Amino acid sequence: MAQSIDTLVIVGVTGDLSSRLLLPALGQLLTREKKRKLRLIGVGTEDWDDAKLAQTLKASFETSSAKGAAVTDLIKHATYVRADVTDRDDVQRLVDGLTGTPAFYFALPPAITAQCCALFEQTGLPDGTVLALEKPFGTDEKSARALNEQLARLVPEERVFRVDHFLGKSTVLNLLGLRFANRVFEPLWNREHIEKIDIVYDEQLGLEGRARYYDTAGAMVDMIQSHLLQVLAVVTMEAPATLDHEDVRAATATALRATHVFGGDPVASSRRARYTAGKIGRRTLPAYKDESGVDPAHHTETLAELTVEVQNWRWSGVPLTMRSGKALAAKRSEIVITFRPVPEVPTGFGGDRPANVLRLSMGPDRMELNVNINGPGDPLVLDQAVFTAEFGEGELLAYGEVLSGLLDADPMLSIRGDAAEECWRIVDAVRAAWKDDAVPLQSYPAGSKGPATWTPLG
């Protein structure tokens, strides 16, 4: 059995990611798991002390209604270490002060995380150490491979957590349960019966002060390269033998290895755009290029689409389109499976006969299945009915599920090293075409559905 973690080291504890997402989720987890004993060490460059960390913990925990003995004990014994993790002496001092089995959670920009991991090669790490890294994991396939090689010199692969909070454990299990526990779906889950699959993540939010990161990433790297390709892998993978992390991650990695830009043409299979000034509800947004911290010369896209194909027996020829964008008219997070139309309908039936569509919403998880039935009144006129079902909600926030797996050293929600490299391999050719301006950067008003010339998905 994997060695459990008793010391959580949050590197970058003074930042927004920690206070807004990590710490509330940690409080929620400890509220549920009352017997868990955990020591927290916060690391940062700011002039904090233990009291300031305790104050921050209390404020963050209040947002998730955290309470109980485990929460109180964590706050009481939490310690703050002021350290620059790009400085060897500071990193050595941090490592020397550790006891038990630690997990390092890097709530830092990836470049700084990589520098710290390079220093760990000099200082060494305690046995059983787990390393958790936020996306993006590298900047392209080559850099991701180099980072994997670096991490492999520090800890075994199963002790590396490449965090993807977007695809929580409950969502993964909901998708696997729907697919593999229902005979009405699994025999149809292939190219013979499915015409196309769309995976959409539209946001109403604009840049929201994230220019430092987003203006060098854009929608392709921020969402498609990481999150949406992982969703695609779960939707298209073969059935794992068990729900053990080794089997699930092997199945998703296999699906990603078979994934390629549709038709091998990154120009025809991708689109990009960025928002101009507009209104979303009562909010007025400036054009993206006028947002604080943005360099218009970067030509950063805020809306991206990419169509790929999983080149195996099950999926060959089926277009799988991923879309993600900011400052759009409506929030939308769903997987849309469009089935092929029936070959023929008996003569005499009237009414429209649209294709059957299965919609799987993510957060909250919900399904809708559109079917053609005899409508009210004339039984010869077909109508469409929608069957709906709610999936069970997860017990934890997204980062709570991440932390639960991390502290139990269960990497089911972690992206395997080779899978991270495959995600970059899939998009690198597209990014090269964009850099050469082979794909035009279009525009859309904030608060709209996107460029008027784009065909809507799903």
N, C-alpha and C positions, 0 to 999 in steps of 0.2 A: 504493500500500500504506500502511496506517495506520502512524503513527510510534510506534515501540516506546518503552517506558519504561525509563529507566536510574536513576531515583531514586524510591524508595518512601518517602513521608512518612506514617507512621501517627500520626494525631492522636488521642490517648488511649491511647498505648502502655503506660501504667502500669495500665490497667484489666484486668478479668477477660476480656473478649472477646479482647483482644490476646494475653495470655499463654496462655490456654487453647485458643484456636482459630486465630487468625491466624498467630501465630509458629510453632507446630508445623507448620502447613500450608506456610508459607513455607520452612521447613527441608526438608520433604519435597520440595517443588518444586525447590529448588536442588540437592538430592542427585541428582535425576533429570536436571536440566538443568545439567550440570557446567560448561558454557562460558558460562552466563549471567553477565554482569557487572552487579551491582546495588549501589547505595548505599542504605543505610537511614538515615533520619532519624526518630527517635522524639520525639514532642512530648507534653508533659504539664505539669500544674501542680505536681506533686510535686517535692521537692528531690532529684532524681536528678542523676547525671552520666554521662559516657560509660562509666565502669567499671561502674556499676550497671546500665546498659542492656545491656552485654556479658554481665554475669552472668545477667540475665533471659533473654537470647537463648540462652545455653548451656543453661539449665535447661529452657526450652521446647523447644529442638531435641532434647534428649535423649528427650523423650516421643514423638517421631516418628522416632527413630534417624537423625537427620540427620547427614551427614558429607560430606567431600570438600572440594576446593579452593574451590568457590564459597561453601560454608558458612563456611569459615575466613576467607575474604576479607571476607565480609559482616560477621562479628563484629568483625574487626580494625578496619574502617573505619566502623562504625556510630557515629553521633553523637546526642547527646541535646540537645534544645532545651527549656528551661523557658519556657513561654509560656501566657498566657491568650488563647485564640483568640476571645474576645469583646471583647478590647481592641485597638483599632486599631493602636497603636504596636507591640504584640507581634506582630500579624499582619504588619505592614509589615516588621519585622525578620526574621521567618521567611521571607517571600517574597524579600527582598533577599539572603538567604543561599543561595538555591537556584542550582544549576547543572544543566545538562542538561535532560532532559524529565521532569518529575515527575508522579507520581500521588499524590493525597491520598486516603488511606483514613480516613474518619471513624468511628473506633470510639467514638462518643459518642452521647448522647441526641439525637434529631432536632432538638429546639429549639435546642440549642447549635450543631449543624451549620448550621442555617439562619442563625444570627447570624454565624457565621464567613463563610459565603458572601456575606452582605450586605457584610461588610468587604472581601472580595475585589473587589467592585465598585469600591471606592475605591483599593485598592492595586494592582490589576491582577494578572495571572498570566502566567508564561512561556508562549511558544507551545507548543502540543501538550499542555498540561496535561490530565490526566484527573482527574475527581472521582468518588469512590466513596462512596455513602451507604447506610447500613443502614436497614432498615425500622423503624417504619412511615414511609412516604413521605408526610408530611402527616398531618392528623388527620381530614380529610373531603375531598370532591371539590373544594370551593372552595380549601382551603389547598394541596392537591396541585397545582392549576392555578397558583396564585400562586408556589409553589416552582419549578415547571417554568419559568415565565416568568423568574424570577430566575436560574436556572441557564443559560437560553438567552442571557442577557446576558454570561455568563462564558465558556462553551465551547460548541462545537457539540454537538448531541444525541448523536452517536456517541462523544463523549468523556465522557458521563455514564453511570456505572454505578450503577443502582439494584439493589443486591445482593439476590439470592434464592439463598442457599446451599442451600436445601431441595431444589431441583430441579436436580441436577447435570447436567453435560454428558453423562455416560454414560447417566443415566436418560432424558434427553430423546432421545438417539439410539436407545436401546433401544425406547422407545415408537414413535418414527417408523419404525424398521426393522420392527417387528412389524406396524404398521398398513399401511404403504405398500409393503412388499416381499413381501407374502403375499396371493395371490389368494383364499385361503380366508377371509381376514378383511376386506379392504377392501370387497368388494362387499356385505358384510353390515353394514358400519359405518354404520348409519343407522336412522331411525325405523321403517322397515318390518320390521326384524329384531331391533332392540334394544328391550327393554321399559323398562329403567331402568339408570342408572349410579350407583354409590355410591363416594364417595372418602372414606376413613376414616383419621384419624390419632389413635389413642388412645395416651395415655401412662400409665405407672404412676407417674411422678414427680409430686410435689405442687408447691407453690410454689417450693421450693428457694431461698428468700432473694431472690426477684425481685419483691417487693411494690412497690418503687418504680416499676417499669415496668408490671408485669402488672395491678396493681390499677386502673390507669386505661385498660387495653387490654381485657383479657379474651380469651376464646377466639375470639370473632368477629374482632377486629382482629389478634390475635397470629398466628392460623393461617389462618382462612378468607379474610379480606380480602386477604391477601397470598399465602401459599404455595398453598393448595388451589385458589384460583381460577386460578392459573398452571398447576397440574396439569390442571385442567378444560380450560383453553384448548388445551393440547397434545393432550389426548384427543379433543377435538371439532373441531379446526381442519381446514381443507382442506389438501391436499398442497402444500407449498412447492415452487417451481420448482427451488430449489437448497437446500443446507444453509448457505448464506451467512447471516450474521446479519441482513441486511436482509430476506431472504425469510422466514426463520423468525419473526422478530419481527413482521413485517407480518401473517403468518397468525394468530399468537396474538392480536394486537390486534384483528383482524377478528372472531375468535370471541368475544372479550370484549365488543365493541360490540353483538353480537347477543344477549348474555346478560341475562336479566331475571328478577326474582323470579317464581317459578312462579304463574301465574294472576293476576299483579299484586297479590297479597295477602300482604304481609309478615307478617301475624298468623298466617294459616293455614299459611304455608310455613316457619315458623321455630320453634325450641324452644330453651330455655336452662335451665341448672341449675347448681348449685354443690355441692361436696362438703361433707358433714358429717364428723364424726370417724369413723375406722375403721382397719382394718389392711390392709396390703399385704405379704404374706409375713410377715416378722418385724418389719416396721416399723409403728409406730403413728403415724398422722397426726392432728393436731387438725383441727377443723372449719376450713374456709377462713377464715371470719370471725374466727377466733381466732388466725390466723397473724400473726407479727410484721410490723408495718408495714401491715396491712390496715385499711381503713376500711369497716366493714360498711355504712355509708350509701351507698357506691358501688354496691351491688347487682351486683358484678362476677360474671359467669358464668365457671365453669371448664369447662363443657361446652356446646357450641353445635352446632346443626344448622340448615342452610339448604338448601332445595330451590329450584333455579332451572331455567330453560328456555333453550336456545339457539334463538332464534326465526329459523330459516332453513329452507330446504327439507330439509336433511339431518336436522335434529333436532327440528323443531316437535312439541310434545306429549310429548316424552320427559322424565320427571323426572330431574334430576341433583342428587343430594343429597350435600352435604359435611358431615362431622362431625369435630369435634376436641374432645378433653377431657383433663383431668388427673386423676390419682389414681384411675385405673380398674383393673379386675381384671387386664387383660392388655394388653401392648403390641401394637399393631396398626397397620400402615401399608400400605394397599393400595387398589387401584382394582378395583372389582367390577362387571363388565359382565354383566348378566342378559339373555339372549336371550329372545325371545318363544317360547312353546311351539309345536310343530308343529300345523297345523290339525287333523290327524286321524291316528290310528294304526290300522293294519289290525286288524279284530276278531280276537280270538284271542290277542293278546299280553297277558300278565299282568304284574304287578309295577308299581312306581311309575314314573312318567315325568316326573321333575322337569325344569325348564328347564335348558338348557345354560348354564353359568356360566363365565366367564373371569376368573380372579383374577390381578392383576398386583401382586406385592409390591414395595415400594420400600425398599431397604436391608436386606438384600441383594436385588437385583433378581431376581425369579423369577416364573414363570408356571405356573398350573394351569388346565387345561381339563377340565371335567366333561362327559362324554358318556354317552348311554344305549346300552348294548350287550346282546347276548344273554348272560345270565349263565351260570355253570357249572351243570351238571345239566340241568334242563329248558330246552331252547332257546326255548320259548315265553314264558319269564319274563325280562323285561328287568331288567337291573341297571345300576348306574352305575359307570363307570371314570373314573379321574383321570389325565390325561396331564400330566407336569411337565417343565419345562426351566429351566435356569439361564442367565441372561443373563451376558455377560461383565462382570467387575468393572472399575470405573474404576481407573486407575492412581494417582489422587490422592485425598486426602481432599476433602470437599465444599468447604472453603475453599481448598484447593489448586487446584481447578478454577476457582474464582472468581478467585484471584490470577493464575493462568496467563492467563486471558482479559484481566484488567486490565493485566498487564505487556506483553502483546502488542497491547493496544488493540483486542481483539476482543470486542464487547459481546453475543455470542450469549446468554450467561447473564444479561444485564442486562434489566431490565424497561423497555420503552420508555415515554416520558413519557405519551403518550395512554393506554397500557394501565394505568398506575398510576392515572390519573384514573378510568378505567372501573371498576376494582376498587372504588374508593370509591363511585362512583355506584350500583353494584349493591347494596352493603350499607347505604348511608346511610338508606334508607327503613326498613329492618329495625331499625337502631339507634334511629331516632326512635320506632318503635313500642315498642321495649323501654324507652326512656326514659319513655314515657307509661304504662308498666306494662300495655300492651295484651296482652303476652305474659307469663304468670306465670313468675317465677323459681322453678323446682322444686328439689328437693334429691335427693341420692343419697349413700349412705355411701361413704367412701373405700374402695377395694378391691372395689367392686361393678361391675356392668356399666353402671350408670347408673340413672336413675329406673325403677322397676318398670313404670310405665305406658307407657314408650317402646317402640315396636316396633323390634327389632334390625335393623340394616342388613346387607345382603349375605348 
